[in-house]
Amino acid sequence: MASGYEFFRYRDAAGEWRWRFKAPNNKIMADSGEGYESLRSCDNAIDIIKREAAGAAKT
């Protein structure tokens, strides 16, 4: 079953790809903070976050 959390990809005003991580209530919890020239680069950033977030330290 899906959790309702999702990554949303979009193009910004400069034509670069960005991502937002949205909660089930549609609130933005995180964003890319930078634009990517290609959709593949944007997807790679999302994949890194998905892979590494569980082990991230809380400081």
PDBQT receptor file of N, H, CA, C and O in Angstrom, charges set to zero:
ATOM      1  N   MET A   1       0.843  -1.187   0.000  1.00  0.00    +0.000 N 
ATOM      2  CA  MET A   1       0.000   0.000   0.000  1.00  0.00    +0.000 C 
ATOM      3  C   MET A   1       0.882   1.242   0.000  1.00  0.00    +0.000 C 
ATOM      4  O   MET A   1       1.889   1.285   0.707  1.00  0.00    +0.000 OA
ATOM      5  N   ALA A   2       0.525   2.221  -0.762  1.00  0.00    +0.000 N 
ATOM      6  H   ALA A   2      -0.293   2.186  -1.336  1.00  0.00    +0.000 HD
ATOM      7  CA  ALA A   2       1.293   3.455  -0.855  1.00  0.00    +0.000 C 
ATOM      8  C   ALA A   2       1.132   4.285   0.411  1.00  0.00    +0.000 C 
ATOM      9  O   ALA A   2       0.068   4.290   1.031  1.00  0.00    +0.000 OA
ATOM     10  N   SER A   3       2.193   4.986   0.787  1.00  0.00    +0.000 N 
ATOM     11  H   SER A   3       3.057   4.982   0.284  1.00  0.00    +0.000 HD
ATOM     12  CA  SER A   3       2.178   5.781   2.013  1.00  0.00    +0.000 C 
ATOM     13  C   SER A   3       1.574   7.163   1.807  1.00  0.00    +0.000 C 
ATOM     14  O   SER A   3       1.176   7.816   2.772  1.00  0.00    +0.000 OA
ATOM     15  N   GLY A   4       1.504   7.610   0.573  1.00  0.00    +0.000 N 
ATOM     16  H   GLY A   4       1.828   7.080  -0.210  1.00  0.00    +0.000 HD
ATOM     17  CA  GLY A   4       1.004   8.948   0.301  1.00  0.00    +0.000 C 
ATOM     18  C   GLY A   4       2.116   9.978   0.193  1.00  0.00    +0.000 C 
ATOM     19  O   GLY A   4       1.884  11.089  -0.283  1.00  0.00    +0.000 OA
ATOM     20  N   TYR A   5       3.325   9.627   0.630  1.00  0.00    +0.000 N 
ATOM     21  H   TYR A   5       3.514   8.724   1.016  1.00  0.00    +0.000 HD
ATOM     22  CA  TYR A   5       4.476  10.506   0.458  1.00  0.00    +0.000 C 
ATOM     23  C   TYR A   5       5.001  10.317  -0.952  1.00  0.00    +0.000 C 
ATOM     24  O   TYR A   5       5.010   9.200  -1.469  1.00  0.00    +0.000 OA
ATOM     25  N   GLU A   6       5.441  11.411  -1.582  1.00  0.00    +0.000 N 
ATOM     26  H   GLU A   6       5.433  12.318  -1.162  1.00  0.00    +0.000 HD
ATOM     27  CA  GLU A   6       5.921  11.269  -2.959  1.00  0.00    +0.000 C 
ATOM     28  C   GLU A   6       6.915  12.353  -3.335  1.00  0.00    +0.000 C 
ATOM     29  O   GLU A   6       6.899  13.458  -2.792  1.00  0.00    +0.000 OA
ATOM     30  N   PHE A   7       7.773  12.011  -4.269  1.00  0.00    +0.000 N 
ATOM     31  H   PHE A   7       7.787  11.113  -4.710  1.00  0.00    +0.000 HD
ATOM     32  CA  PHE A   7       8.652  12.978  -4.899  1.00  0.00    +0.000 C 
ATOM     33  C   PHE A   7       7.923  13.517  -6.124  1.00  0.00    +0.000 C 
ATOM     34  O   PHE A   7       7.366  12.753  -6.913  1.00  0.00    +0.000 OA
ATOM     35  N   PHE A   8       7.930  14.827  -6.274  1.00  0.00    +0.000 N 
ATOM     36  H   PHE A   8       8.382  15.447  -5.634  1.00  0.00    +0.000 HD
ATOM     37  CA  PHE A   8       7.294  15.494  -7.396  1.00  0.00    +0.000 C 
ATOM     38  C   PHE A   8       8.396  16.207  -8.176  1.00  0.00    +0.000 C 
ATOM     39  O   PHE A   8       9.117  17.034  -7.617  1.00  0.00    +0.000 OA
ATOM     40  N   ARG A   9       8.531  15.894  -9.459  1.00  0.00    +0.000 N 
ATOM     41  H   ARG A   9       7.946  15.222  -9.913  1.00  0.00    +0.000 HD
ATOM     42  CA  ARG A   9       9.553  16.519 -10.307  1.00  0.00    +0.000 C 
ATOM     43  C   ARG A   9       8.898  17.576 -11.188  1.00  0.00    +0.000 C 
ATOM     44  O   ARG A   9       7.770  17.402 -11.650  1.00  0.00    +0.000 OA
ATOM     45  N   TYR A  10       9.613  18.666 -11.415  1.00  0.00    +0.000 N 
ATOM     46  H   TYR A  10      10.529  18.807 -11.040  1.00  0.00    +0.000 HD
ATOM     47  CA  TYR A  10       9.066  19.745 -12.247  1.00  0.00    +0.000 C 
ATOM     48  C   TYR A  10      10.212  20.563 -12.835  1.00  0.00    +0.000 C 
ATOM     49  O   TYR A  10      11.353  20.481 -12.381  1.00  0.00    +0.000 OA
ATOM     50  N   ARG A  11       9.884  21.345 -13.845  1.00  0.00    +0.000 N 
ATOM     51  H   ARG A  11       8.957  21.411 -14.214  1.00  0.00    +0.000 HD
ATOM     52  CA  ARG A  11      10.857  22.272 -14.439  1.00  0.00    +0.000 C 
ATOM     53  C   ARG A  11      10.645  23.651 -13.840  1.00  0.00    +0.000 C 
ATOM     54  O   ARG A  11       9.512  24.103 -13.680  1.00  0.00    +0.000 OA
ATOM     55  N   ASP A  12      11.747  24.314 -13.511  1.00  0.00    +0.000 N 
ATOM     56  H   ASP A  12      12.668  23.947 -13.642  1.00  0.00    +0.000 HD
ATOM     57  CA  ASP A  12      11.663  25.657 -12.956  1.00  0.00    +0.000 C 
ATOM     58  C   ASP A  12      11.649  26.700 -14.078  1.00  0.00    +0.000 C 
ATOM     59  O   ASP A  12      11.649  26.345 -15.257  1.00  0.00    +0.000 OA
ATOM     60  N   ALA A  13      11.638  27.969 -13.714  1.00  0.00    +0.000 N 
ATOM     61  H   ALA A  13      11.638  28.257 -12.756  1.00  0.00    +0.000 HD
ATOM     62  CA  ALA A  13      11.558  29.052 -14.697  1.00  0.00    +0.000 C 
ATOM     63  C   ALA A  13      12.766  29.080 -15.631  1.00  0.00    +0.000 C 
ATOM     64  O   ALA A  13      12.672  29.573 -16.755  1.00  0.00    +0.000 OA
ATOM     65  N   ALA A  14      13.900  28.553 -15.170  1.00  0.00    +0.000 N 
ATOM     66  H   ALA A  14      13.977  28.153 -14.257  1.00  0.00    +0.000 HD
ATOM     67  CA  ALA A  14      15.114  28.512 -15.996  1.00  0.00    +0.000 C 
ATOM     68  C   ALA A  14      15.171  27.267 -16.871  1.00  0.00    +0.000 C 
ATOM     69  O   ALA A  14      16.110  27.097 -17.649  1.00  0.00    +0.000 OA
ATOM     70  N   GLY A  15      14.166  26.390 -16.748  1.00  0.00    +0.000 N 
ATOM     71  H   GLY A  15      13.403  26.528 -16.116  1.00  0.00    +0.000 HD
ATOM     72  CA  GLY A  15      14.130  25.173 -17.553  1.00  0.00    +0.000 C 
ATOM     73  C   GLY A  15      14.878  24.004 -16.940  1.00  0.00    +0.000 C 
ATOM     74  O   GLY A  15      15.042  22.968 -17.586  1.00  0.00    +0.000 OA
ATOM     75  N   GLU A  16      15.337  24.154 -15.699  1.00  0.00    +0.000 N 
ATOM     76  H   GLU A  16      15.205  24.995 -15.175  1.00  0.00    +0.000 HD
ATOM     77  CA  GLU A  16      16.043  23.064 -15.034  1.00  0.00    +0.000 C 
ATOM     78  C   GLU A  16      15.053  22.202 -14.255  1.00  0.00    +0.000 C 
ATOM     79  O   GLU A  16      13.972  22.657 -13.879  1.00  0.00    +0.000 OA
ATOM     80  N   TRP A  17      15.443  20.943 -14.019  1.00  0.00    +0.000 N 
ATOM     81  H   TRP A  17      16.321  20.573 -14.324  1.00  0.00    +0.000 HD
ATOM     82  CA  TRP A  17      14.611  20.013 -13.272  1.00  0.00    +0.000 C 
ATOM     83  C   TRP A  17      14.855  20.170 -11.777  1.00  0.00    +0.000 C 
ATOM     84  O   TRP A  17      15.995  20.334 -11.341  1.00  0.00    +0.000 OA
ATOM     85  N   ARG A  18      13.799  20.121 -11.008  1.00  0.00    +0.000 N 
ATOM     86  H   ARG A  18      12.874  19.988 -11.362  1.00  0.00    +0.000 HD
ATOM     87  CA  ARG A  18      13.857  20.167  -9.546  1.00  0.00    +0.000 C 
ATOM     88  C   ARG A  18      12.911  19.128  -8.984  1.00  0.00    +0.000 C 
ATOM     89  O   ARG A  18      12.050  18.607  -9.693  1.00  0.00    +0.000 OA
ATOM     90  N   TRP A  19      13.077  18.826  -7.691  1.00  0.00    +0.000 N 
ATOM     91  H   TRP A  19      13.776  19.249  -7.115  1.00  0.00    +0.000 HD
ATOM     92  CA  TRP A  19      12.154  17.898  -7.042  1.00  0.00    +0.000 C 
ATOM     93  C   TRP A  19      11.645  18.503  -5.745  1.00  0.00    +0.000 C 
ATOM     94  O   TRP A  19      12.293  19.349  -5.129  1.00  0.00    +0.000 OA
ATOM     95  N   ARG A  20      10.480  18.050  -5.356  1.00  0.00    +0.000 N 
ATOM     96  H   ARG A  20       9.954  17.362  -5.856  1.00  0.00    +0.000 HD
ATOM     97  CA  ARG A  20       9.891  18.362  -4.054  1.00  0.00    +0.000 C 
ATOM     98  C   ARG A  20       9.419  17.056  -3.449  1.00  0.00    +0.000 C 
ATOM     99  O   ARG A  20       8.935  16.174  -4.159  1.00  0.00    +0.000 OA
ATOM    100  N   PHE A  21       9.561  16.930  -2.133  1.00  0.00    +0.000 N 
ATOM    101  H   PHE A  21       9.955  17.647  -1.557  1.00  0.00    +0.000 HD
ATOM    102  CA  PHE A  21       9.062  15.764  -1.421  1.00  0.00    +0.000 C 
ATOM    103  C   PHE A  21       7.816  16.210  -0.676  1.00  0.00    +0.000 C 
ATOM    104  O   PHE A  21       7.881  17.085   0.187  1.00  0.00    +0.000 OA
ATOM    105  N   LYS A  22       6.682  15.609  -1.010  1.00  0.00    +0.000 N 
ATOM    106  H   LYS A  22       6.629  14.898  -1.712  1.00  0.00    +0.000 HD
ATOM    107  CA  LYS A  22       5.402  16.026  -0.456  1.00  0.00    +0.000 C 
ATOM    108  C   LYS A  22       4.820  14.972   0.481  1.00  0.00    +0.000 C 
ATOM    109  O   LYS A  22       4.947  13.769   0.252  1.00  0.00    +0.000 OA
ATOM    110  N   ALA A  23       4.178  15.460   1.541  1.00  0.00    +0.000 N 
ATOM    111  H   ALA A  23       4.076  16.437   1.727  1.00  0.00    +0.000 HD
ATOM    112  CA  ALA A  23       3.472  14.615   2.502  1.00  0.00    +0.000 C 
ATOM    113  C   ALA A  23       2.071  14.324   1.971  1.00  0.00    +0.000 C 
ATOM    114  O   ALA A  23       1.620  14.966   1.023  1.00  0.00    +0.000 OA
ATOM    115  N   PRO A  24       1.383  13.359   2.577  1.00  0.00    +0.000 N 
ATOM    116  CA  PRO A  24       0.020  13.027   2.136  1.00  0.00    +0.000 C 
ATOM    117  C   PRO A  24      -0.946  14.218   2.171  1.00  0.00    +0.000 C 
ATOM    118  O   PRO A  24      -1.918  14.244   1.416  1.00  0.00    +0.000 OA
ATOM    119  N   ASN A  25      -0.686  15.203   3.040  1.00  0.00    +0.000 N 
ATOM    120  H   ASN A  25       0.103  15.182   3.653  1.00  0.00    +0.000 HD
ATOM    121  CA  ASN A  25      -1.546  16.382   3.099  1.00  0.00    +0.000 C 
ATOM    122  C   ASN A  25      -1.136  17.444   2.079  1.00  0.00    +0.000 C 
ATOM    123  O   ASN A  25      -1.629  18.571   2.119  1.00  0.00    +0.000 OA
ATOM    124  N   ASN A  26      -0.230  17.079   1.162  1.00  0.00    +0.000 N 
ATOM    125  H   ASN A  26       0.170  16.164   1.130  1.00  0.00    +0.000 HD
ATOM    126  CA  ASN A  26       0.247  17.911   0.061  1.00  0.00    +0.000 C 
ATOM    127  C   ASN A  26       1.212  19.014   0.489  1.00  0.00    +0.000 C 
ATOM    128  O   ASN A  26       1.542  19.886  -0.314  1.00  0.00    +0.000 OA
ATOM    129  N   LYS A  27       1.669  18.990   1.735  1.00  0.00    +0.000 N 
ATOM    130  H   LYS A  27       1.401  18.281   2.388  1.00  0.00    +0.000 HD
ATOM    131  CA  LYS A  27       2.657  19.963   2.209  1.00  0.00    +0.000 C 
ATOM    132  C   LYS A  27       4.038  19.550   1.723  1.00  0.00    +0.000 C 
ATOM    133  O   LYS A  27       4.363  18.363   1.697  1.00  0.00    +0.000 OA
ATOM    134  N   ILE A  28       4.847  20.521   1.339  1.00  0.00    +0.000 N 
ATOM    135  H   ILE A  28       4.584  21.485   1.360  1.00  0.00    +0.000 HD
ATOM    136  CA  ILE A  28       6.208  20.263   0.893  1.00  0.00    +0.000 C 
ATOM    137  C   ILE A  28       7.095  20.096   2.119  1.00  0.00    +0.000 C 
ATOM    138  O   ILE A  28       7.205  21.002   2.945  1.00  0.00    +0.000 OA
ATOM    139  N   MET A  29       7.723  18.936   2.230  1.00  0.00    +0.000 N 
ATOM    140  H   MET A  29       7.633  18.200   1.559  1.00  0.00    +0.000 HD
ATOM    141  CA  MET A  29       8.600  18.633   3.363  1.00  0.00    +0.000 C 
ATOM    142  C   MET A  29      10.058  18.935   3.043  1.00  0.00    +0.000 C 
ATOM    143  O   MET A  29      10.837  19.248   3.943  1.00  0.00    +0.000 OA
ATOM    144  N   ALA A  30      10.434  18.844   1.772  1.00  0.00    +0.000 N 
ATOM    145  H   ALA A  30       9.801  18.589   1.040  1.00  0.00    +0.000 HD
ATOM    146  CA  ALA A  30      11.814  19.102   1.348  1.00  0.00    +0.000 C 
ATOM    147  C   ALA A  30      11.803  19.448  -0.136  1.00  0.00    +0.000 C 
ATOM    148  O   ALA A  30      10.878  19.094  -0.868  1.00  0.00    +0.000 OA
ATOM    149  N   ASP A  31      12.851  20.149  -0.563  1.00  0.00    +0.000 N 
ATOM    150  H   ASP A  31      13.602  20.437   0.031  1.00  0.00    +0.000 HD
ATOM    151  CA  ASP A  31      12.993  20.436  -1.993  1.00  0.00    +0.000 C 
ATOM    152  C   ASP A  31      14.456  20.303  -2.392  1.00  0.00    +0.000 C 
ATOM    153  O   ASP A  31      15.340  20.218  -1.539  1.00  0.00    +0.000 OA
ATOM    154  N   SER A  32      14.695  20.287  -3.684  1.00  0.00    +0.000 N 
ATOM    155  H   SER A  32      13.977  20.356  -4.376  1.00  0.00    +0.000 HD
ATOM    156  CA  SER A  32      16.031  20.007  -4.196  1.00  0.00    +0.000 C 
ATOM    157  C   SER A  32      17.040  21.094  -3.853  1.00  0.00    +0.000 C 
ATOM    158  O   SER A  32      18.221  20.790  -3.686  1.00  0.00    +0.000 OA
ATOM    159  N   GLY A  33      16.622  22.336  -3.742  1.00  0.00    +0.000 N 
ATOM    160  H   GLY A  33      15.663  22.584  -3.878  1.00  0.00    +0.000 HD
ATOM    161  CA  GLY A  33      17.559  23.402  -3.434  1.00  0.00    +0.000 C 
ATOM    162  C   GLY A  33      18.468  23.786  -4.592  1.00  0.00    +0.000 C 
ATOM    163  O   GLY A  33      19.199  24.774  -4.512  1.00  0.00    +0.000 OA
ATOM    164  N   GLU A  34      18.426  23.023  -5.645  1.00  0.00    +0.000 N 
ATOM    165  H   GLU A  34      17.833  22.220  -5.710  1.00  0.00    +0.000 HD
ATOM    166  CA  GLU A  34      19.197  23.331  -6.849  1.00  0.00    +0.000 C 
ATOM    167  C   GLU A  34      18.493  22.732  -8.047  1.00  0.00    +0.000 C 
ATOM    168  O   GLU A  34      17.703  21.797  -7.914  1.00  0.00    +0.000 OA
ATOM    169  N   GLY A  35      18.783  23.274  -9.219  1.00  0.00    +0.000 N 
ATOM    170  H   GLY A  35      19.424  24.033  -9.327  1.00  0.00    +0.000 HD
ATOM    171  CA  GLY A  35      18.213  22.746 -10.455  1.00  0.00    +0.000 C 
ATOM    172  C   GLY A  35      19.181  21.778 -11.117  1.00  0.00    +0.000 C 
ATOM    173  O   GLY A  35      20.395  21.883 -10.942  1.00  0.00    +0.000 OA
ATOM    174  N   TYR A  36      18.643  20.844 -11.869  1.00  0.00    +0.000 N 
ATOM    175  H   TYR A  36      17.657  20.759 -12.011  1.00  0.00    +0.000 HD
ATOM    176  CA  TYR A  36      19.432  19.858 -12.609  1.00  0.00    +0.000 C 
ATOM    177  C   TYR A  36      19.161  20.027 -14.094  1.00  0.00    +0.000 C 
ATOM    178  O   TYR A  36      18.022  20.242 -14.508  1.00  0.00    +0.000 OA
ATOM    179  N   GLU A  37      20.222  19.928 -14.895  1.00  0.00    +0.000 N 
ATOM    180  H   GLU A  37      21.148  19.753 -14.558  1.00  0.00    +0.000 HD
ATOM    181  CA  GLU A  37      20.071  20.116 -16.335  1.00  0.00    +0.000 C 
ATOM    182  C   GLU A  37      19.252  19.009 -16.984  1.00  0.00    +0.000 C 
ATOM    183  O   GLU A  37      18.548  19.252 -17.965  1.00  0.00    +0.000 OA
ATOM    184  N   SER A  38      19.337  17.796 -16.447  1.00  0.00    +0.000 N 
ATOM    185  H   SER A  38      19.909  17.599 -15.651  1.00  0.00    +0.000 HD
ATOM    186  CA  SER A  38      18.620  16.673 -17.056  1.00  0.00    +0.000 C 
ATOM    187  C   SER A  38      17.693  16.006 -16.050  1.00  0.00    +0.000 C 
ATOM    188  O   SER A  38      17.914  16.058 -14.840  1.00  0.00    +0.000 OA
ATOM    189  N   LEU A  39      16.660  15.383 -16.579  1.00  0.00    +0.000 N 
ATOM    190  H   LEU A  39      16.481  15.341 -17.562  1.00  0.00    +0.000 HD
ATOM    191  CA  LEU A  39      15.742  14.628 -15.740  1.00  0.00    +0.000 C 
ATOM    192  C   LEU A  39      16.475  13.462 -15.086  1.00  0.00    +0.000 C 
ATOM    193  O   LEU A  39      16.189  13.111 -13.941  1.00  0.00    +0.000 OA
ATOM    194  N   ARG A  40      17.400  12.872 -15.795  1.00  0.00    +0.000 N 
ATOM    195  H   ARG A  40      17.633  13.157 -16.725  1.00  0.00    +0.000 HD
ATOM    196  CA  ARG A  40      18.186  11.755 -15.247  1.00  0.00    +0.000 C 
ATOM    197  C   ARG A  40      18.975  12.189 -14.014  1.00  0.00    +0.000 C 
ATOM    198  O   ARG A  40      19.027  11.454 -13.028  1.00  0.00    +0.000 OA
ATOM    199  N   SER A  41      19.587  13.366 -14.055  1.00  0.00    +0.000 N 
ATOM    200  H   SER A  41      19.545  13.963 -14.856  1.00  0.00    +0.000 HD
ATOM    201  CA  SER A  41      20.333  13.875 -12.899  1.00  0.00    +0.000 C 
ATOM    202  C   SER A  41      19.410  14.129 -11.717  1.00  0.00    +0.000 C 
ATOM    203  O   SER A  41      19.772  13.853 -10.574  1.00  0.00    +0.000 OA
ATOM    204  N   CYS A  42      18.235  14.648 -11.984  1.00  0.00    +0.000 N 
ATOM    205  H   CYS A  42      17.942  14.873 -12.914  1.00  0.00    +0.000 HD
ATOM    206  CA  CYS A  42      17.242  14.876 -10.941  1.00  0.00    +0.000 C 
ATOM    207  C   CYS A  42      16.827  13.536 -10.315  1.00  0.00    +0.000 C 
ATOM    208  O   CYS A  42      16.762  13.408  -9.093  1.00  0.00    +0.000 OA
ATOM    209  N   ASP A  43      16.551  12.556 -11.157  1.00  0.00    +0.000 N 
ATOM    210  H   ASP A  43      16.604  12.660 -12.150  1.00  0.00    +0.000 HD
ATOM    211  CA  ASP A  43      16.179  11.225 -10.672  1.00  0.00    +0.000 C 
ATOM    212  C   ASP A  43      17.306  10.585  -9.860  1.00  0.00    +0.000 C 
ATOM    213  O   ASP A  43      17.046   9.906  -8.867  1.00  0.00    +0.000 OA
ATOM    214  N   ASN A  44      18.556  10.799 -10.280  1.00  0.00    +0.000 N 
ATOM    215  H   ASN A  44      18.767  11.351 -11.087  1.00  0.00    +0.000 HD
ATOM    216  CA  ASN A  44      19.694  10.258  -9.529  1.00  0.00    +0.000 C 
ATOM    217  C   ASN A  44      19.743  10.853  -8.125  1.00  0.00    +0.000 C 
ATOM    218  O   ASN A  44      20.013  10.139  -7.159  1.00  0.00    +0.000 OA
ATOM    219  N   ALA A  45      19.486  12.144  -8.004  1.00  0.00    +0.000 N 
ATOM    220  H   ALA A  45      19.266  12.724  -8.789  1.00  0.00    +0.000 HD
ATOM    221  CA  ALA A  45      19.474  12.794  -6.691  1.00  0.00    +0.000 C 
ATOM    222  C   ALA A  45      18.375  12.193  -5.813  1.00  0.00    +0.000 C 
ATOM    223  O   ALA A  45      18.599  11.930  -4.631  1.00  0.00    +0.000 OA
ATOM    224  N   ILE A  46      17.202  11.977  -6.382  1.00  0.00    +0.000 N 
ATOM    225  H   ILE A  46      17.021  12.191  -7.342  1.00  0.00    +0.000 HD
ATOM    226  CA  ILE A  46      16.102  11.360  -5.640  1.00  0.00    +0.000 C 
ATOM    227  C   ILE A  46      16.488   9.957  -5.188  1.00  0.00    +0.000 C 
ATOM    228  O   ILE A  46      16.225   9.579  -4.046  1.00  0.00    +0.000 OA
ATOM    229  N   ASP A  47      17.107   9.186  -6.070  1.00  0.00    +0.000 N 
ATOM    230  H   ASP A  47      17.321   9.494  -6.997  1.00  0.00    +0.000 HD
ATOM    231  CA  ASP A  47      17.527   7.822  -5.721  1.00  0.00    +0.000 C 
ATOM    232  C   ASP A  47      18.530   7.813  -4.573  1.00  0.00    +0.000 C 
ATOM    233  O   ASP A  47      18.470   6.943  -3.704  1.00  0.00    +0.000 OA
ATOM    234  N   ILE A  48      19.456   8.778  -4.562  1.00  0.00    +0.000 N 
ATOM    235  H   ILE A  48      19.505   9.485  -5.268  1.00  0.00    +0.000 HD
ATOM    236  CA  ILE A  48      20.438   8.869  -3.482  1.00  0.00    +0.000 C 
ATOM    237  C   ILE A  48      19.725   9.142  -2.157  1.00  0.00    +0.000 C 
ATOM    238  O   ILE A  48      20.028   8.509  -1.145  1.00  0.00    +0.000 OA
ATOM    239  N   ILE A  49      18.800  10.064  -2.164  1.00  0.00    +0.000 N 
ATOM    240  H   ILE A  49      18.555  10.578  -2.985  1.00  0.00    +0.000 HD
ATOM    241  CA  ILE A  49      18.064  10.387  -0.938  1.00  0.00    +0.000 C 
ATOM    242  C   ILE A  49      17.295   9.168  -0.447  1.00  0.00    +0.000 C 
ATOM    243  O   ILE A  49      17.327   8.855   0.743  1.00  0.00    +0.000 OA
ATOM    244  N   LYS A  50      16.614   8.486  -1.336  1.00  0.00    +0.000 N 
ATOM    245  H   LYS A  50      16.587   8.740  -2.303  1.00  0.00    +0.000 HD
ATOM    246  CA  LYS A  50      15.833   7.309  -0.950  1.00  0.00    +0.000 C 
ATOM    247  C   LYS A  50      16.733   6.219  -0.363  1.00  0.00    +0.000 C 
ATOM    248  O   LYS A  50      16.352   5.533   0.586  1.00  0.00    +0.000 OA
ATOM    249  N   ARG A  51      17.914   6.068  -0.927  1.00  0.00    +0.000 N 
ATOM    250  H   ARG A  51      18.224   6.625  -1.698  1.00  0.00    +0.000 HD
ATOM    251  CA  ARG A  51      18.840   5.027  -0.483  1.00  0.00    +0.000 C 
ATOM    252  C   ARG A  51      19.511   5.391   0.836  1.00  0.00    +0.000 C 
ATOM    253  O   ARG A  51      19.682   4.518   1.687  1.00  0.00    +0.000 OA
ATOM    254  N   GLU A  52      19.897   6.648   1.037  1.00  0.00    +0.000 N 
ATOM    255  H   GLU A  52      19.759   7.358   0.346  1.00  0.00    +0.000 HD
ATOM    256  CA  GLU A  52      20.724   7.044   2.164  1.00  0.00    +0.000 C 
ATOM    257  C   GLU A  52      19.964   7.621   3.355  1.00  0.00    +0.000 C 
ATOM    258  O   GLU A  52      20.517   7.683   4.453  1.00  0.00    +0.000 OA
ATOM    259  N   ALA A  53      18.728   8.041   3.173  1.00  0.00    +0.000 N 
ATOM    260  H   ALA A  53      18.279   7.991   2.281  1.00  0.00    +0.000 HD
ATOM    261  CA  ALA A  53      17.999   8.737   4.244  1.00  0.00    +0.000 C 
ATOM    262  C   ALA A  53      17.821   7.902   5.501  1.00  0.00    +0.000 C 
ATOM    263  O   ALA A  53      17.912   8.429   6.610  1.00  0.00    +0.000 OA
ATOM    264  N   ALA A  54      17.574   6.626   5.347  1.00  0.00    +0.000 N 
ATOM    265  H   ALA A  54      17.501   6.198   4.446  1.00  0.00    +0.000 HD
ATOM    266  CA  ALA A  54      17.321   5.776   6.524  1.00  0.00    +0.000 C 
ATOM    267  C   ALA A  54      18.532   5.737   7.455  1.00  0.00    +0.000 C 
ATOM    268  O   ALA A  54      18.371   5.605   8.669  1.00  0.00    +0.000 OA
ATOM    269  N   GLY A  55      19.718   5.848   6.913  1.00  0.00    +0.000 N 
ATOM    270  H   GLY A  55      19.848   5.955   5.928  1.00  0.00    +0.000 HD
ATOM    271  CA  GLY A  55      20.916   5.783   7.735  1.00  0.00    +0.000 C 
ATOM    272  C   GLY A  55      21.480   7.137   8.127  1.00  0.00    +0.000 C 
ATOM    273  O   GLY A  55      22.550   7.203   8.732  1.00  0.00    +0.000 OA
ATOM    274  N   ALA A  56      20.787   8.214   7.799  1.00  0.00    +0.000 N 
ATOM    275  H   ALA A  56      19.918   8.160   7.307  1.00  0.00    +0.000 HD
ATOM    276  CA  ALA A  56      21.293   9.553   8.093  1.00  0.00    +0.000 C 
ATOM    277  C   ALA A  56      21.285   9.828   9.595  1.00  0.00    +0.000 C 
ATOM    278  O   ALA A  56      20.369   9.426  10.313  1.00  0.00    +0.000 OA
ATOM    279  N   ALA A  57      22.315  10.515  10.045  1.00  0.00    +0.000 N 
ATOM    280  H   ALA A  57      23.059  10.841   9.462  1.00  0.00    +0.000 HD
ATOM    281  CA  ALA A  57      22.426  10.866  11.459  1.00  0.00    +0.000 C 
ATOM    282  C   ALA A  57      21.483  12.022  11.792  1.00  0.00    +0.000 C 
ATOM    283  O   ALA A  57      21.251  12.910  10.971  1.00  0.00    +0.000 OA
ATOM    284  N   LYS A  58      20.949  11.991  13.000  1.00  0.00    +0.000 N 
ATOM    285  H   LYS A  58      21.137  11.270  13.666  1.00  0.00    +0.000 HD
ATOM    286  CA  LYS A  58      20.137  13.089  13.511  1.00  0.00    +0.000 C 
ATOM    287  C   LYS A  58      21.046  13.936  14.386  1.00  0.00    +0.000 C 
ATOM    288  O   LYS A  58      21.575  13.449  15.385  1.00  0.00    +0.000 OA
ATOM    289  N   THR A  59      21.231  15.186  14.027  1.00  0.00    +0.000 N 
ATOM    290  H   THR A  59      20.801  15.582  13.215  1.00  0.00    +0.000 HD
ATOM    291  CA  THR A  59      22.140  16.051  14.806  1.00  0.00    +0.000 C 
ATOM    292  C   THR A  59      21.407  17.249  15.340  1.00  0.00    +0.000 C 
ATOM    293  O   THR A  59      22.003  18.086  16.017  1.00  0.00    +0.000 OA
TER     294      THR A  59
